[in-house]
Amino acid sequence: MDPDRALVEAAAAGSREAFDDLVRRHQVAIVALTRALTSGAADAEDLAQEAFVRAWKSLRSFRGDSSFRTWLHRIAINVVRTAQTRHGRWTRMFTAAEPDADPPSPEEPLDAALARRQVIERALASLPEELRVAVALRDMQGLDYREIAAVLDVPIGTVESRIFRARRRLKPLLAPLLQTGPSVTGQER
Amino acid sequence: MTEHDEEQDAVAAILASVPPPRVTPAFLARVNARIDADAGTGWLALADFRVWTLRLAPLAAALALIAVLWPTGGVEPSAPAVASAQQTFTPASAADWQQDVAANAMLEAALSGSAHAR
C-alpha cells in the first residue's frame, strides 16, 4: 500500500495543500538524488524543483501502477537527463571542475566532511550514467532492487549487474575513504 | 562472506554515509511559484509585453518597409511631372516666380533653355 496514496488522490483532484505535503515528504530525497546524479552541481535543487513541477502537471495521468515515490524518482531522473543532454558534456566537465576552482590554502584546515563529499561526488561523476543512477538509487536513496527496476524500467537482474559494476569501479576511487572508514571526521582507526 | 562482498559492502557503506542535503526553506515556495508561472497561460499571458513584441514584429517590419518604399512629394518627380513643369514655365513670366515650382523642374527648364539659346 502506497503511503502517499491519499495525498496523491487529493492532489490529483486539485488540492495544492495535499501536493505541498507530498513535496515536504520527498524534497530531501529528491534533492539528494539530483545532487548525486549531477555530482553536487549548483543547480541540483533547481532540478529537484523542476521534478516536482512536472509531477504536479502529470498527476492526473498517474495511474498508481507504482508507488508515488517510484514515479517521482523516475521524473527526477528524466529531468536530470534532459538538463545534462541540453547542456552537453562541456557543462558537465565545467561543473565537475567547480570544487577545484577555489582550493583551500595550506594555512586553512580542510573541512573533512566537505572533502569527503567531494571525493564521493567526483567518483560518482566518473561513472557512466546508467551505473551512477543505479548505485545512487540503491546506496544513497535506499531503494530496494525491485523498486529500482520499476524506476528504471529494467529487469532486476540488470539492476543488480549495474550496481555491482558501479561499486567495483568506485572502489579504487574511494580508496582513501575506505582506509579511513565511513566516519565523517576520518580520525578513527 | 567473500572478499568481493566485503568490498561491495564497503563501497555501499561509504555512499550511504553521505548526509542528507539541507534543503533551502524556500524550496516549497519556489515550486509553487513555478507551478503558478506555468499556469499563467490565460489573461496573464496577454499582459506579457514580450509576447506582444514577438507577435507584432512582422507587422512592424512590414510597415517600416512600406514607409521606405512609398513615394512622397519630396521625392524626385517623375518625367511627366518635369515635362508639365517645363510647359508652364517661361523665364519672362513674373507669375512664374510666384509659383511653387519644384527646384528640379526649374533646373531642367533652365538647362533646356540655355541649350536652345546656343
HADDOCK unambig.tbl for C-alpha pairs under 7 A between the chains (distance, minus, plus):
assign (segid A and resid 23 and name CA) (segid B and resid 28 and name CA) 6.85 0.50 0.50
assign (segid A and resid 28 and name CA) (segid B and resid 20 and name CA) 6.84 0.50 0.50
assign (segid A and resid 28 and name CA) (segid B and resid 21 and name CA) 6.53 0.50 0.50
assign (segid A and resid 28 and name CA) (segid B and resid 23 and name CA) 6.36 0.50 0.50
assign (segid A and resid 32 and name CA) (segid B and resid 20 and name CA) 6.37 0.50 0.50
assign (segid A and resid 32 and name CA) (segid B and resid 21 and name CA) 5.93 0.50 0.50
assign (segid A and resid 49 and name CA) (segid B and resid 31 and name CA) 5.45 0.50 0.50
assign (segid A and resid 52 and name CA) (segid B and resid 31 and name CA) 6.87 0.50 0.50
assign (segid A and resid 53 and name CA) (segid B and resid 31 and name CA) 6.28 0.50 0.50
assign (segid A and resid 53 and name CA) (segid B and resid 34 and name CA) 6.97 0.50 0.50
assign (segid A and resid 53 and name CA) (segid B and resid 35 and name CA) 5.89 0.50 0.50
assign (segid A and resid 117 and name CA) (segid B and resid 18 and name CA) 6.84 0.50 0.50
assign (segid A and resid 139 and name CA) (segid B and resid 12 and name CA) 5.47 0.50 0.50
assign (segid A and resid 139 and name CA) (segid B and resid 15 and name CA) 5.81 0.50 0.50
assign (segid A and resid 139 and name CA) (segid B and resid 16 and name CA) 5.30 0.50 0.50
assign (segid A and resid 140 and name CA) (segid B and resid 15 and name CA) 5.84 0.50 0.50
assign (segid A and resid 140 and name CA) (segid B and resid 16 and name CA) 4.99 0.50 0.50
assign (segid A and resid 167 and name CA) (segid B and resid 8 and name CA) 5.91 0.50 0.50
assign (segid A and resid 167 and name CA) (segid B and resid 11 and name CA) 6.01 0.50 0.50
assign (segid A and resid 168 and name CA) (segid B and resid 8 and name CA) 6.99 0.50 0.50
assign (segid A and resid 171 and name CA) (segid B and resid 11 and name CA) 6.19 0.50 0.50
assign (segid A and resid 178 and name CA) (segid B and resid 10 and name CA) 6.98 0.50 0.50
assign (segid A and resid 182 and name CA) (segid B and resid 13 and name CA) 6.70 0.50 0.50
assign (segid A and resid 182 and name CA) (segid B and resid 14 and name CA) 5.24 0.50 0.50
assign (segid A and resid 182 and name CA) (segid B and resid 17 and name CA) 6.23 0.50 0.50
